[in-house]
Structures are given as C-alpha cells and as structure tokens.
Amino acid sequence: MILIIAVFLGLYVLPQSWAVPVIAVAAVVEVGETIFWWWFSRRGKAKVGAETLLGATAVVVSVCRPLGQVKLDGELWQARCEDGADAGETVRVTALDGLTLVVEPAT
C-alpha cells in the first residue's frame, strides 16, 4: 500500500528530483514490512492435540479417589488420581489414558 501511494506521489505530485528517492524508500519499507510479517507468522509451532494437555493444571470438580472429574480450560474431563484429590484442589496432568486424564496433586 505504501509503495502504491509513493508511486502515485512520485508521478503526479512531487517534483521530479524527489520522485525516485520517495519511491525507493517506499520500496525498502514495503520489502521490510513483508519480511517482518512473514517472520512473525512463522515464529511458533501450532499447539494442537492431546500432547498439549500434559503438564497443564486443572481444578477437581468431583472427588478423585481414584476416579473423578476435573475442569481443564473450561471443559470437564474424566480423571484418575492415584494419590486422591478433593473437590476444589488443583491438580497437574501427567498422562493421558484414552479420554481419561491421569493427574497428581499440584505442589
């Protein structure tokens, strides 16, 4: 967009001596902006899948001795906690067994 405006200004508005420098600067800015946004869009890997649950913290909704439910990111999950956890406690996800989260009390 900046390059288009600069070309218009250079051809129709600015004196001839200013046309080339203005277009050149606009081209450099346009290339720099393109490189920046390309880099910015590729800086992180997408985080999807069950692997993203490992290490997350959840809140126990129903008592886990050993089976119960936890709330993780606004969703209810079946959970298994070998150490046991009461409702309202915070637990950490250590593994995934099918659709059941294996959790332990968070320290």
DSSP file (Angstrom, degrees, kcal/mol; ACC not computed):
  #  RESIDUE AA STRUCTURE BP1 BP2  ACC     N-H-->O    O-->H-N    N-H-->O    O-->H-N    TCO  KAPPA ALPHA  PHI   PSI    X-CA   Y-CA   Z-CA
    1    1 A M     >        0   0    0      0, 0.0     4,-2.1     0, 0.0     5,-0.2   0.000 360.0 360.0 360.0 -43.1    0.0    0.0    0.0
    2    2 A I  H  >  +     0   0    0      1,-0.2     4,-2.5     2,-0.2     5,-0.2   0.896 360.0  52.5 -63.3 -39.1    2.8    2.4    0.9
    3    3 A L  H  > S+     0   0    0     23,-0.2     4,-2.4     2,-0.2    -1,-0.2   0.893 107.7  50.8 -65.3 -39.9    4.5    1.6   -2.4
    4    4 A I  H  > S+     0   0    0      2,-0.2     4,-2.2     1,-0.2    -1,-0.2   0.917 112.0  47.1 -64.1 -43.2    1.4    2.4   -4.4
    5    5 A I  H  X S+     0   0    0     -4,-2.1     4,-2.8     1,-0.2    -2,-0.2   0.909 111.9  51.0 -64.3 -41.6    0.9    5.7   -2.7
    6    6 A A  H  X S+     0   0    0     -4,-2.5     4,-2.9     2,-0.2    -2,-0.2   0.900 109.4  49.9 -64.4 -40.5    4.6    6.6   -3.2
    7    7 A V  H  X S+     0   0    0     -4,-2.4     4,-2.2     2,-0.2     5,-0.2   0.930 111.8  48.7 -63.4 -44.5    4.4    5.8   -6.9
    8    8 A F  H  X>S+     0   0    0     -4,-2.2     4,-2.4     2,-0.2     5,-0.5   0.940 114.5  45.0 -59.4 -47.6    1.3    8.0   -7.2
    9    9 A L  I  X>S+     0   0    0     -4,-2.8     5,-3.0     1,-0.2     4,-1.8   0.916 113.3  51.0 -62.4 -43.3    3.0   10.8   -5.4
   10   10 A G  I  <5S+     0   0    0     -4,-2.9    -1,-0.2    -5,-0.2    -2,-0.2   0.857 117.0  38.5 -64.2 -36.2    6.2   10.4   -7.3
   11   11 A L  I  <5S+     0   0    0     -4,-2.2    -1,-0.2    -5,-0.2    -2,-0.2   0.840 132.9  16.9 -83.9 -34.3    4.5   10.5  -10.7
   12   12 A Y  I  <5S+     0   0    0     -4,-2.4    -3,-0.2    -5,-0.2    -2,-0.2   0.684 129.3  26.3-116.9 -21.7    1.8   13.2  -10.1
   13   13 A V  I  <<S+     0   0    0     -4,-1.8    -3,-0.2    -5,-0.5    -4,-0.1   0.831  99.1  68.2-114.3 -50.4    2.5   15.3   -7.1
   14   14 A L  S   <S-     0   0    0     -5,-3.0     5,-0.1     1,-0.1     2,-0.0  -0.337  86.6 -97.4 -78.4 155.1    6.2   15.6   -6.2
   15   15 A P    >>  -     0   0    0      0, 0.0     3,-1.6     0, 0.0     4,-1.0  -0.320  40.4-105.9 -64.2 156.3    8.9   17.4   -8.2
   16   16 A Q  H 3> S+     0   0    0      1,-0.3     4,-0.7     2,-0.2     3,-0.4   0.811 118.2  59.9 -55.7 -34.8   10.9   15.1  -10.5
   17   17 A S  H 34 S+     0   0    0      1,-0.2    -1,-0.3     2,-0.1    -3,-0.0   0.750 109.9  42.6 -68.7 -22.6   14.0   15.3   -8.2
   18   18 A W  H <> S+     0   0    0     -3,-1.6     4,-2.1     2,-0.1     5,-0.2   0.619  94.7  81.3 -95.4 -15.3   12.0   13.8   -5.3
   19   19 A A  H  X S+     0   0    0     -4,-1.0     4,-2.2    -3,-0.4     5,-0.2   0.929  92.3  44.3 -61.5 -51.6   10.2   11.1   -7.2
   20   20 A V  H  X S+     0   0    0     -4,-0.7     4,-2.5     1,-0.2     5,-0.2   0.931 114.4  47.8 -65.1 -47.0   13.0    8.4   -7.3
   21   21 A P  H  > S+     0   0    0      0, 0.0     4,-2.6     0, 0.0     5,-0.2   0.911 112.8  49.3 -61.0 -39.7   14.1    8.7   -3.7
   22   22 A V  H  X S+     0   0    0     -4,-2.1     4,-2.2     1,-0.2    -2,-0.2   0.923 113.6  45.4 -65.2 -43.5   10.5    8.6   -2.4
   23   23 A I  H  X S+     0   0    0     -4,-2.2     4,-2.2    -5,-0.2    -1,-0.2   0.890 113.1  51.1 -66.7 -38.5    9.7    5.5   -4.5
   24   24 A A  H  X S+     0   0    0     -4,-2.5     4,-2.1    -5,-0.2    -2,-0.2   0.924 111.4  46.6 -64.9 -44.7   13.0    3.9   -3.4
   25   25 A V  H  X S+     0   0    0     -4,-2.6     4,-2.5     1,-0.2    -2,-0.2   0.914 112.2  51.0 -63.6 -42.5   12.3    4.5    0.3
   26   26 A A  H  X S+     0   0    0     -4,-2.2     4,-2.5    -5,-0.2   -23,-0.2   0.887 108.9  51.6 -62.9 -38.5    8.8    3.2   -0.1
   27   27 A A  H  X S+     0   0    0     -4,-2.2     4,-2.3     2,-0.2    -1,-0.2   0.907 110.0  48.8 -64.7 -41.5   10.0    0.0   -1.8
   28   28 A V  H  X S+     0   0    0     -4,-2.1     4,-2.6     2,-0.2    -2,-0.2   0.916 112.5  48.3 -63.6 -43.5   12.5   -0.6    1.0
   29   29 A V  H  X S+     0   0    0     -4,-2.5     4,-2.6     2,-0.2    -2,-0.2   0.911 111.3  50.9 -63.0 -42.2    9.8   -0.1    3.6
   30   30 A E  H  X S+     0   0    0     -4,-2.5     4,-2.1     2,-0.2    -2,-0.2   0.913 112.3  45.5 -62.8 -44.0    7.5   -2.5    1.7
   31   31 A V  H  X S+     0   0    0     -4,-2.3     4,-2.4     2,-0.2    -2,-0.2   0.913 113.7  50.1 -66.0 -42.8   10.1   -5.2    1.5
   32   32 A G  H  X S+     0   0    0     -4,-2.6     4,-2.4     1,-0.2    -2,-0.2   0.902 110.7  49.0 -62.3 -41.6   11.0   -4.8    5.2
   33   33 A E  H  X S+     0   0    0     -4,-2.6     4,-2.5     2,-0.2     5,-0.2   0.897 110.4  51.1 -65.8 -39.9    7.4   -5.0    6.2
   34   34 A T  H  X S+     0   0    0     -4,-2.1     4,-2.1     2,-0.2    -2,-0.2   0.923 111.5  47.3 -62.6 -44.9    6.8   -8.1    4.1
   35   35 A I  H  X S+     0   0    0     -4,-2.4     4,-2.5     2,-0.2    -2,-0.2   0.916 111.8  51.3 -63.0 -43.5    9.9   -9.8    5.7
   36   36 A F  H  X S+     0   0    0     -4,-2.4     4,-2.9     1,-0.2    -2,-0.2   0.944 112.2  44.5 -60.0 -49.9    8.8   -8.8    9.2
   37   37 A W  H  X S+     0   0    0     -4,-2.5     4,-2.0     2,-0.2    -1,-0.2   0.850 112.1  52.9 -67.7 -33.1    5.2  -10.2    8.8
   38   38 A W  H  X S+     0   0    0     -4,-2.1     4,-0.8    -5,-0.2    -1,-0.2   0.941 113.5  43.5 -63.8 -46.5    6.5  -13.4    7.2
   39   39 A W  H >< S+     0   0    0     -4,-2.5     3,-0.9     1,-0.2     4,-0.3   0.925 112.6  53.2 -62.1 -45.3    8.9  -13.9   10.1
   40   40 A F  H >< S+     0   0    0     -4,-2.9     3,-0.9     1,-0.3    -1,-0.2   0.860 107.0  51.5 -60.9 -37.8    6.2  -13.0   12.7
   41   41 A S  H 3< S+     0   0    0     -4,-2.0    -1,-0.3     1,-0.2     3,-0.2   0.678 114.2  43.6 -75.0 -16.7    3.7  -15.5   11.2
   42   42 A R  T << S+     0   0    0     -3,-0.9    -1,-0.2    -4,-0.8    -2,-0.2   0.218  81.5 102.0-111.4  13.9    6.2  -18.4   11.4
   43   43 A R  S <  S+     0   0    0     -3,-0.9     2,-0.3    -4,-0.3    -1,-0.1   0.694  81.6  37.5 -77.9 -17.4    7.7  -17.8   14.9
   44   44 A G  S    S-     0   0    0     -3,-0.2     2,-0.2    -4,-0.2    -1,-0.1  -0.970  77.3-118.1-136.2 151.1    5.8  -20.5   16.8
   45   45 A K        -     0   0    0     -2,-0.3     2,-0.2     1,-0.1    -2,-0.0  -0.539  41.4-100.8 -79.6 149.1    4.6  -24.0   16.2
   46   46 A A        -     0   0    0     -2,-0.2     2,-0.8     1,-0.1    -1,-0.1  -0.493  30.9-142.3 -67.9 137.3    0.9  -24.7   16.3
   47   47 A K        +     0   0    0     -2,-0.2     2,-0.3    -3,-0.0    -1,-0.1  -0.860  43.9 135.4-109.1 100.2   -0.1  -26.3   19.6
   48   48 A V        +     0   0    0     -2,-0.8     3,-0.3     0, 0.0     2,-0.1  -0.928  30.5  43.4-139.3 161.4   -2.8  -28.9   18.9
   49   49 A G  S >  S-     0   0    0     -2,-0.3     3,-1.3     1,-0.2     4,-0.2  -0.212  95.7 -56.8  96.0 175.1   -3.6  -32.4   20.0
   50   50 A A  G >> S+     0   0    0      1,-0.3     3,-1.7     2,-0.2     4,-0.5   0.741 120.5  74.2 -66.2 -24.6   -3.6  -34.4   23.2
   51   51 A E  G >4 S+     0   0    0      1,-0.3     3,-0.7    -3,-0.3    -1,-0.3   0.766  85.0  66.4 -62.8 -24.2    0.1  -33.6   23.9
   52   52 A T  G <4 S+     0   0    0     -3,-1.3    -1,-0.3     1,-0.2    -2,-0.2   0.690  91.8  62.9 -71.7 -16.1   -0.8  -30.0   24.8
   53   53 A L  G X4 S+     0   0    0     -3,-1.7     3,-2.1    -4,-0.2    40,-0.3   0.772  77.3 103.0 -78.3 -25.7   -2.7  -31.3   27.9
   54   54 A L  T << S+     0   0    0     -3,-0.7    40,-0.2    -4,-0.5     3,-0.1  -0.380  92.0  12.0 -64.1 128.2    0.4  -32.8   29.5
   55   55 A G  T 3  S+     0   0    0     38,-2.6    -1,-0.3     1,-0.3    39,-0.1   0.305  95.9 132.4  89.4  -9.0    1.7  -30.5   32.3
   56   56 A A    <   -     0   0    0     -3,-2.1    37,-2.7    36,-0.1     2,-0.4  -0.363  54.1-125.2 -73.4 155.2   -1.5  -28.4   32.4
   57   57 A T  E     -A   92   0A   0     35,-0.2    16,-0.3    -3,-0.1     2,-0.3  -0.817  29.4-179.6-103.2 144.9   -3.2  -27.6   35.6
   58   58 A A  E     -A   91   0A   0     33,-2.8    33,-2.8    -2,-0.4     2,-0.5  -0.884  25.5-120.0-136.1 165.2   -6.9  -28.4   36.3
   59   59 A V  E     -AB  90  71A   0     12,-2.0    12,-3.0    -2,-0.3     2,-0.3  -0.932  29.9-119.3-111.6 132.2   -9.3  -28.0   39.1
   60   60 A V  E     + B   0  70A   0     29,-2.7    28,-2.9    -2,-0.5    10,-0.3  -0.532  30.0 177.7 -72.3 128.7  -11.0  -31.0   40.6
   61   61 A V  E    S+     0   0A   0      8,-2.6     2,-0.4     1,-0.4     9,-0.2   0.837  71.7  21.9 -98.2 -47.4  -14.8  -30.9   40.3
   62   62 A S  E    S- B   0  69A   0      7,-1.5     7,-1.0    24,-0.1    -1,-0.4  -0.958 105.2 -80.7-123.2 146.9  -15.8  -34.2   41.8
   63   63 A V        -     0   0    0     -2,-0.4     2,-0.8     5,-0.2    23,-0.2  -0.077  37.6-147.6 -49.9 131.0  -13.6  -36.2   44.2
   64   64 A C  B     +F   85   0B   0     21,-2.6    21,-1.8     4,-0.2     4,-0.2  -0.851  30.6 158.9-104.5  96.0  -10.9  -38.2   42.5
   65   65 A R  S    S-     0   0    0      2,-1.2     2,-0.2    -2,-0.8    17,-0.1  -0.574  98.6 -46.2-142.8  78.7  -10.3  -41.4   44.6
   66   66 A P  S    S+     0   0    0      0, 0.0    15,-3.0     0, 0.0     2,-0.3  -0.956 143.2  40.0 -86.0 -16.8   -9.1  -42.7   42.2
   67   67 A L  E    S+ C   0  80A   0     13,-0.2    -2,-1.2    -2,-0.2     2,-0.3  -0.740  70.0 113.6 -99.9 145.6  -11.7  -41.7   39.6
   68   68 A G  E     - C   0  79A   0     11,-2.2    11,-2.9    -2,-0.3     2,-0.4  -0.898  56.1 -77.9-172.7-159.1  -13.4  -38.3   39.3
   69   69 A Q  E     -BC  62  78A   0     -7,-1.0    -8,-2.6    -2,-0.3    -7,-1.5  -0.962  30.3-170.9-129.1 146.1  -13.8  -35.3   37.2
   70   70 A V  E     -BC  60  77A   0      7,-2.4     7,-2.8    -2,-0.4     2,-0.6  -0.924  21.0-129.7-129.1 157.9  -11.6  -32.2   36.6
   71   71 A K  E     +BC  59  76A   0    -12,-3.0   -12,-2.0    -2,-0.3     2,-0.4  -0.945  28.6 175.2-110.4 121.6  -12.2  -28.9   34.8
   72   72 A L  E >  S- C   0  75A   0      3,-2.9     3,-1.6    -2,-0.6   -14,-0.1  -0.983  70.2 -17.5-130.6 119.2   -9.4  -28.0   32.3
   73   73 A D  T 3  S-     0   0    0     -2,-0.4    -1,-0.1   -16,-0.3     3,-0.1   0.860 129.0 -51.1  53.4  39.8   -9.7  -24.9   30.1
   74   74 A G  T 3  S+     0   0    0      1,-0.2     2,-0.4     0, 0.0    -1,-0.3   0.505 118.1 108.2  81.3   4.1  -13.5  -24.8   30.7
   75   75 A E  E <   -C   72   0A   0     -3,-1.6    -3,-2.9     2,-0.0     2,-0.4  -0.906  66.6-127.1-117.2 143.8  -14.1  -28.5   29.8
   76   76 A L  E     -C   71   0A   0     -2,-0.4     2,-0.3    -5,-0.2    -5,-0.2  -0.744  30.6-176.3 -88.1 133.5  -14.9  -31.4   32.1
   77   77 A W  E     -C   70   0A   0     -7,-2.8    -7,-2.4    -2,-0.4     2,-0.3  -0.956  30.7-114.6-127.6 145.9  -12.7  -34.4   31.8
   78   78 A Q  E     -Cd  69 100A   0     21,-0.6    23,-2.8    -2,-0.3     2,-0.3  -0.602  44.9-169.1 -70.7 141.0  -12.7  -37.8   33.5
   79   79 A A  E     -Cd  68 101A   0    -11,-2.9   -11,-2.2    -2,-0.3     2,-0.4  -0.960  23.5-153.8-138.2 154.1   -9.7  -38.1   35.7
   80   80 A R  E     +Cd  67 102A   0     21,-2.7    23,-2.6    -2,-0.3     2,-0.5  -0.995  13.2 179.3-127.6 124.9   -7.7  -40.7   37.6
   81   81 A C    >   -     0   0    0    -15,-3.0     3,-0.6    -2,-0.4     4,-0.1  -0.931  12.3-169.2-129.2 106.7   -5.7  -39.6   40.6
   82   82 A E  T 3  S+     0   0    0     21,-0.5    -1,-0.1    -2,-0.5    22,-0.1   0.839  92.1  48.6 -64.1 -33.9   -3.9  -42.4   42.5
   83   83 A D  T 3  S-     0   0    0     20,-0.3    -1,-0.2   -17,-0.1    21,-0.1   0.673 113.9-123.1 -79.8 -17.2   -2.9  -40.1   45.4
   84   84 A G    <   -     0   0    0     -3,-0.6     2,-0.3   -18,-0.1   -19,-0.2   0.326  25.2-152.4  84.3 142.8   -6.5  -38.8   45.6
   85   85 A A  B     -F   64   0B   0    -21,-1.8   -21,-2.6    -4,-0.1     2,-0.2  -0.984   8.1-134.6-151.1 139.3   -7.8  -35.2   45.4
   86   86 A D    >   -     0   0    0     -2,-0.3     3,-1.8   -23,-0.2   -26,-0.3  -0.485  43.3 -77.2 -90.9 163.6  -10.8  -33.4   46.8
   87   87 A A  T 3  S+     0   0    0      1,-0.2   -26,-0.2    -2,-0.2    -1,-0.1  -0.327 117.7  25.9 -59.8 136.8  -13.1  -31.1   45.0
   88   88 A G  T 3  S+     0   0    0    -28,-2.9    -1,-0.2     1,-0.3   -27,-0.1   0.194  91.7 123.9  94.0 -15.8  -11.6  -27.6   44.5
   89   89 A E    <   -     0   0    0     -3,-1.8   -29,-2.7   -30,-0.1     2,-0.4  -0.393  62.5-119.3 -76.1 156.5   -8.0  -28.8   44.7
   90   90 A T  E     -A   59   0A   0    -31,-0.2    16,-2.2    16,-0.2     2,-0.3  -0.826  33.7-177.2 -97.2 133.8   -5.6  -28.0   41.8
   91   91 A V  E     -AE  58 105A   0    -33,-2.8   -33,-2.8    -2,-0.4     2,-0.4  -0.877  19.8-131.7-128.0 160.8   -4.0  -31.0   40.0
   92   92 A R  E     -AE  57 104A   0     12,-3.2    12,-1.9    -2,-0.3     2,-0.4  -0.936  22.6-121.9-115.8 136.1   -1.4  -31.4   37.2
   93   93 A V  E     + E   0 103A   0    -37,-2.7   -38,-2.6    -2,-0.4    10,-0.2  -0.624  33.7 169.0 -77.6 125.9   -2.0  -33.6   34.2
   94   94 A T  E     -     0   0A   0      8,-3.2     2,-0.3    -2,-0.4     9,-0.2   0.661  61.9  -5.0-109.0 -24.5    0.8  -36.2   33.9
   95   95 A A  E     - E   0 102A   0      7,-1.6     7,-2.5   -42,-0.1     2,-0.4  -0.966  58.3-124.0-160.2 171.4   -0.5  -38.6   31.2
   96   96 A L  E     - E   0 101A   0     -2,-0.3     2,-0.6     5,-0.2     5,-0.2  -0.992  16.0-172.8-129.7 123.4   -3.5  -39.3   29.0
   97   97 A D  E >   - E   0 100A   0      3,-3.2     3,-1.9    -2,-0.4     2,-0.5  -0.847  67.8 -61.2-117.9  91.7   -5.2  -42.8   29.1
   98   98 A G  T 3  S-     0   0    0     -2,-0.6     0, 0.0     1,-0.3     0, 0.0  -0.605 118.2 -22.1  68.3-118.0   -7.7  -42.8   26.3
   99   99 A L  T 3  S+     0   0    0     -2,-0.5   -21,-0.6    -3,-0.1     2,-0.5   0.175 121.4  97.0-106.4  15.2  -10.1  -40.0   27.2
  100  100 A T  E <   -dE  78  97A   0     -3,-1.9    -3,-3.2   -23,-0.1     2,-0.4  -0.908  68.4-138.9-106.7 128.9   -9.1  -40.1   30.9
  101  101 A L  E     -dE  79  96A   0    -23,-2.8   -21,-2.7    -2,-0.5     2,-0.6  -0.699   8.2-143.1 -84.6 134.3   -6.6  -37.7   32.3
  102  102 A V  E     +dE  80  95A   0     -7,-2.5    -8,-3.2    -2,-0.4    -7,-1.6  -0.893  33.5 177.7 -95.8 119.3   -4.0  -39.1   34.8
  103  103 A V  E     - E   0  93A   0    -23,-2.6   -21,-0.5    -2,-0.6   -20,-0.3  -0.770  22.9-163.7-124.2 163.4   -3.4  -36.4   37.3
  104  104 A E  E     - E   0  92A   0    -12,-1.9   -12,-3.2    -2,-0.3   -19,-0.1  -0.976  43.0 -83.8-140.8 153.3   -1.5  -35.8   40.5
  105  105 A P  E     - E   0  91A   0      0, 0.0   -14,-0.3     0, 0.0     2,-0.2  -0.310  47.7-121.1 -57.9 135.7   -1.9  -33.1   43.2
  106  106 A A              0   0    0    -16,-2.2   -16,-0.2     1,-0.1   -49,-0.0  -0.566 360.0 360.0 -78.8 142.1   -0.1  -29.8   42.2
  107  107 A T              0   0    0     -2,-0.2    -1,-0.1   -16,-0.0   -16,-0.0   0.424 360.0 360.0-101.6 360.0    2.6  -28.6   44.6
